């Protein structure tokens, strides 16, 4: 009779099976992130060109929007033309929308085939050009639903109703508070992996009963990502199977470093050698005692053939067991990571940063960087305070990095080298930076009274020390922002904004912040800001630049037709807003989400004839 396999072998097999099952279960529980209640389609469709007058715009969401949801329609001239909104009748979507819900601790995909429209009324169409619809709501699970959609109108001008006036109201404060609270709680932020198990209280109206979960398929768990796991598991299983096959077949087995025979133990003899030894022996040879004190049993009883065993077969020790188990886990994780590259549902990826999967509309990242369409889904570290939901630069450290200046002050009116390092968590200066807008790092300097704005581009030495000439004419306190993106080992860029105080000794009289006006001058240029900043809602802001009554011909500066930095009064919270890649109706257009009630100073950089100019504006949202 064959003797049972050695206990260590059974332990290894069982442990490997447990590790494999646990790894698959853990890795399989990470579907693509997805927001809820997202915009699925619209009439007219985003980007569409409309030649006939419209009375309404219909936005179809995957669930009924809150009764206090906010909608605003901005005309090409910057004024609002919305005239209220109502709930519409549910209608089939052009294509299903998949969202992920956390149910009983497990992410389950659900496909929505019905859209719940919000019908936004248009008072009139005052001009041909691009119209933008901004919206803000809160989903049934508490996640903010925020974004925009745009269409181009080429038809005739229509008149406003008699007595009608453009609306000036913003979103309901309770709606803004609910959206920001959920964003900064970790559920609604771009970093979150999905919804919380229990829906948060919100002002949203009860949603319709969700449809049944969609059948699970490869895409439910990440799509092609599972290919990496299968390959890794197959590789490990193949190696283990080959080793066992070689061992049980009695063939040669390659010795691995962790299968060394314990010192002092003689090599195990082949079956023929053992049989010959017993034939020469005149009688039973005493067997050494086992640890328990009893006699050691012969491997085969009388008349039974000895068990075959490979010559030099491996035996796993404790170290070998650890190496095998660790190798299996590493292989699984590596295979999963490689397989997930580029995988996932594009619709869900768009929703993860608050955009519309159907429209691909520009969104605010929610943490200080606000990007136009085409910027791609990425995240930025937030400060964690609800008041900081849309700003950065209020802390000297974030995301594992710290801004460390060499000096913290300089005399007034003196051109001095400002030197600093970006230090990682290990205390070493970071030297791997991604080039964003033609530069690896942007240094922005603003006085505490929001005057003295400068946008500089330092250079980095091989030891990671940055330097740039800096002249500060007035005494007082300043805030220095380092706006950059580090390059991770996998090649991805992670944008960050760090801020630190800088002092110019001397008597300081704070300048009075100019009043809010839609026009400003920058050298020989007149600049008009078109659009109305709105707390909590993403709205378009365009800047029309003219000289001597004629439009100026803007040039690309740092890869774009303009750059916009917004700084909040008081804590000097920093918002860097990027524009559309091309001019819209002849002007740079930005997408801004005002963080909250306060006054702000906006700095618009543009270039004409090779020279950069800055126009400054005040937003009074207090």
Secondary structure, 3 states (H helix, E strand, C coil): CCCCCCHHHHHHHHHHHHHHHHHHHHHCCCCCCCCCCCEEEEECCCCCEECCCCCEEEEEECCCCCCCCEEEEECCCCCECEEEEEECCCEEEEEEEEEEEEECCEEEEEEEEEEEEEEEEECCCCCCEEEEEEEEEECCCCCEEEEEEEEEECCCCCCCCCCCCCCCCCCCHHHHHHHHHHHHCCCCCCCCCCCCCCCCCCCCCCCCCCCCECCCCHHHHCCCHHHHHHHHHHHHHHHHHHHHHHHHCCCCCCCCHHHCCCCCCCCCCCHHHHHHHHHHCCCCCCCCECCCCCECCCCCCCCCCCCCCCCCCCCCCHHHHHHHHHHHHHHHHHHHHHHHCCCCCHHHHHHHCCCCCCCCCCEECCCCEEECCCCCCCCCCCCCCHHHCCCECCCCEECCEEEEECCCECCCCCCEEEEEEEECCCCCECCCECCECCECEEEEEEECCCCCCEEECCEECCCCEEEEEECCCCCEEEEEEEEEEEECCCCCEEEEEEEEEEEECCCCCCCCCCCCCCEEEECCEEEEEECCCCECCEEEEEEEEEECCEECCCECECCECCEEEEEECCCCCEEEECECCCCECCEEEEEEEECCCCEEEEEEEEEECCEEEEEEEEEECC
